[in-house]
């Protein structure tokens, strides 16, 4: 099985915490050159210093807010002028929780821009380099809401579904160039995002966060939350040559919680 991604250049979104950071660390351990991106330069630098360089990797970061799409394009284009990218990990923090009937139009627009539009801009910028290399791996970290909508995450459910449809369409168009596009759907994972959801549910229900966490974990057949490195393992596999015939699909990593196939 060919899991070698040495000398491959990887771009990882939201890479200062949670799943994004775990993806960056895992890809670096496997030999890839990793470009980190997030809004906080201090945190980016801290993660950069921790990345594995034992195989001669060259890592870097760019500081950018995905709400600044022009700035994102400019910085990514500057990177591409220096090197192509073979692996794109689209990972962006989700919209705030709340029932869909109370969401404002602007909440939908912001989520759409931060996820669909930024994913699209990044892929378009990196596409020619992937085609030239005959190798491209686009992996979107999404949510199990693609399979079954999650209560009280109305805007997120809507946006995640759009990302999945975008990915499937793109996968069909790009497969002939040696480029795959897949989605990883994390379940309950020990991240800041999960903590926010637990806090919101506890406040709404008038119970402790510990009680909410226990109840949520009980719905998972594994009886626990996932860890970011467990999600990153699935992402990293999809980035390898071994995953060349896995394309246009959703990979659920949730301990068995999702009810449907």
C-alpha positions in Angstrom: 0.0 0.0 0.0 1.5 3.3 -1.1 1.1 5.9 1.7 4.1 8.0 0.6 3.4 11.7 0.4 7.0 12.9 0.8 7.6 16.0 -1.3 3.9 16.6 -1.7 2.8 20.1 -0.8 -0.3 20.4 1.4 -2.4 23.4 2.3 -4.4 23.0 5.5 -7.2 25.4 6.6 -8.0 26.2 10.2 -4.8 24.7 11.3 -4.2 26.3 14.7 -6.6 24.1 16.6 -8.7 20.9 16.6 -9.0 18.8 13.5 -7.1 21.3 11.3 -4.1 21.2 13.6 -4.2 17.4 13.8 -4.4 17.1 10.0 -1.3 19.4 9.6 0.6 17.4 12.2 -0.3 14.1 10.7 0.6 15.1 7.1 3.9 16.5 8.3 4.8 13.2 10.0 4.1 11.5 6.8 6.6 13.6 4.9 4.5 16.4 3.3 5.5 20.0 3.2 2.6 21.8 5.1 1.3 25.3 4.7 -0.8 26.3 7.6 -3.5 29.0 7.5 -5.6 30.7 10.1 -6.3 34.2 11.5 -4.0 34.2 14.5 -0.3 34.5 13.6 0.9 33.8 17.1 -0.9 30.4 17.1 0.2 29.7 13.6 3.8 30.1 14.6 3.3 27.9 17.6 1.9 25.1 15.5 4.6 25.6 12.8 7.4 25.1 15.4 5.8 21.7 16.4 5.6 20.2 12.9 7.8 17.3 12.1 10.8 18.1 9.9 12.7 14.8 10.2 12.4 14.1 6.5 13.6 17.5 5.4 10.2 19.0 5.1 9.7 22.8 4.6 6.7 24.1 6.4 5.2 27.6 6.3 2.1 29.6 7.1 -0.1 32.4 5.9 -2.2 34.6 8.1 -5.6 35.3 6.6 -9.3 35.7 7.5 -11.5 33.7 5.1 -14.0 36.6 5.2 -11.3 38.6 3.3 -11.6 36.7 0.1 -9.4 39.1 -1.9 -6.7 38.8 0.7 -7.0 35.0 0.6 -6.6 35.0 -3.2 -3.6 37.3 -3.2 -1.7 35.3 -0.6 -2.5 31.9 -2.1 -1.5 33.2 -5.6 1.8 34.3 -4.1 2.4 30.9 -2.7 1.5 29.1 -6.0 4.0 31.3 -7.8 6.7 29.6 -5.7 5.3 26.0 -5.6 2.3 23.9 -6.7 0.0 22.3 -4.2 -1.0 18.6 -4.4 -3.2 18.3 -1.3 -5.9 20.8 -0.2 -7.6 20.3 3.2 -10.6 22.6 3.3 -11.4 23.0 7.0 -13.2 26.0 8.4 -15.0 26.7 11.6 -18.8 26.2 11.5 -21.5 28.8 11.8 -23.0 29.5 15.2 -25.7 27.2 16.5 -29.4 28.1 16.5 -32.7 27.0 14.9 -32.9 27.6 11.2 -36.2 29.6 11.4 -34.4 32.3 13.5 -31.3 32.6 11.2 -30.8 35.9 9.4 -30.1 35.9 5.7 -26.7 37.3 6.5 -25.8 34.3 8.5 -26.4 32.1 5.5 -24.4 34.4 3.2 -21.5 34.5 5.6 -21.4 30.7 6.0 -21.7 30.2 2.2 -18.8 32.6 1.6 -16.6 31.1 4.3 -17.1 27.5 3.1 -18.3 27.2 -0.5 -16.7 30.3 -2.0 -13.4 30.0 -0.2 -13.2 26.3 -0.9 -13.8 27.1 -4.6 -11.3 29.9 -4.8 -8.6 27.7 -3.2 -9.3 24.8 -5.6 -9.3 27.0 -8.6 -6.0 28.6 -7.6 -4.4 25.1 -7.1 -6.0 23.3 -10.0 -3.4 23.8 -12.7 -0.6 22.6 -10.4 -2.5 19.5 -9.6 -3.3 18.8 -13.2 0.4 19.3 -14.2 1.5 16.9 -11.5 -1.3 14.4 -12.4 -1.9 14.3 -8.6 -4.5 16.1 -6.6 -6.2 15.4 -3.3 -9.0 17.7 -2.1 -10.5 16.7 1.2 -13.2 18.7 2.8 -13.7 18.4 6.6 -17.5 18.7 6.8 -20.0 17.2 9.3 -22.3 14.2 9.7 -25.1 16.7 9.1 -24.5 15.9 5.5 -26.1 12.5 6.3 -28.6 13.6 8.9 -29.2 17.2 10.0 -28.2 18.0 13.5 -30.8 19.8 15.7 -30.1 23.5 16.4 -27.5 23.8 13.7 -29.7 25.1 11.0 -27.3 27.3 9.1 -24.5 24.7 9.4 -26.7 21.9 8.2 -27.6 23.9 5.1 -24.1 25.0 4.3 -22.5 21.5 4.9 -24.9 20.0 2.5 -23.9 22.6 -0.1 -20.2 21.7 0.4 -20.9 18.0 -0.1 -22.8 18.7 -3.4 -20.0 21.0 -4.6 -17.5 18.3 -3.8 -19.4 15.5 -5.6 -19.8 17.7 -8.7 -16.1 18.7 -8.7 -15.1 15.0 -8.2 -16.9 14.0 -11.3 -15.3 16.8 -13.4 -11.7 16.3 -12.2 -11.2 12.5 -11.8 -9.7 12.2 -15.2 -6.8 14.4 -14.2 -5.8 12.2 -11.3 -7.5 14.5 -8.8 -9.9 13.2 -6.2 -12.4 15.2 -4.1 -13.8 13.7 -1.0 -15.5 14.7 2.3 -14.7 13.6 5.8 -17.6 13.8 8.1 -16.5 14.0 11.8 -19.0 13.1 14.5 -18.7 14.4 18.1 -15.0 15.3 18.3 -13.1 16.8 21.3 -12.7 20.3 19.8 -13.6 23.8 20.7 -16.5 23.6 18.4 -18.0 20.6 20.3 -17.5 22.5 23.6 -19.5 25.4 22.1 -22.3 23.1 21.2 -22.3 21.5 24.7 -22.3 24.9 26.3 -25.2 26.1 24.2 -27.3 22.9 24.9 -26.5 23.1 28.6 -27.7 26.7 28.8 -30.9 25.9 26.8 -31.7 22.9 28.9 -30.8 24.4 32.2 -28.4 21.5 33.1 -24.6 21.2 33.5 -22.2 20.9 30.6 -21.0 17.6 32.1 -24.6 16.2 32.0 -24.9 17.3 28.3 -21.5 15.8 27.4 -22.5 12.5 29.1 -25.8 12.3 27.3 -24.2 13.1 23.9 -21.5 10.5 24.4 -24.1 7.9 25.2 -25.6 8.2 21.7 -22.3 7.0 20.2 -21.9 3.2 19.9 -18.2 3.7 20.9 -19.5 5.5 24.1 -17.0 8.3 23.8 -16.1 11.4 21.7 -13.6 11.2 18.9 -10.2 12.8 19.1 -8.9 15.2 16.4 -6.1 12.8 15.5 -8.6 10.1 14.7 -10.3 12.4 12.1 -6.9 13.4 10.8 -6.0 9.8 10.2 -8.9 9.4 7.7 -8.0 12.7 6.1 -4.4 11.7 5.7 -5.2 8.4 4.1 -7.4 10.1 1.5 -4.4 12.3 0.7 -2.2 9.4 -0.2 -1.6 7.5 -3.5 -3.4 4.5 -1.9 -6.7 6.4 -2.0 -6.5 7.1 -5.8 -9.8 5.3 -6.6 -11.8 6.8 -3.7 -13.5 9.7 -5.2 -16.7 11.8 -4.7 -17.7 10.2 -1.5 -18.4 10.9 2.2 -16.3 9.2 4.8 -18.0 9.2 8.1 -15.7 9.1 11.2 -18.1 9.2 14.1 -17.7 6.0 16.2 -20.8 4.6 14.5 -23.3 7.3 15.7 -24.8 8.2 12.3 -28.0 6.1 11.9 -28.0 5.8 8.1 -25.6 4.0 5.8 
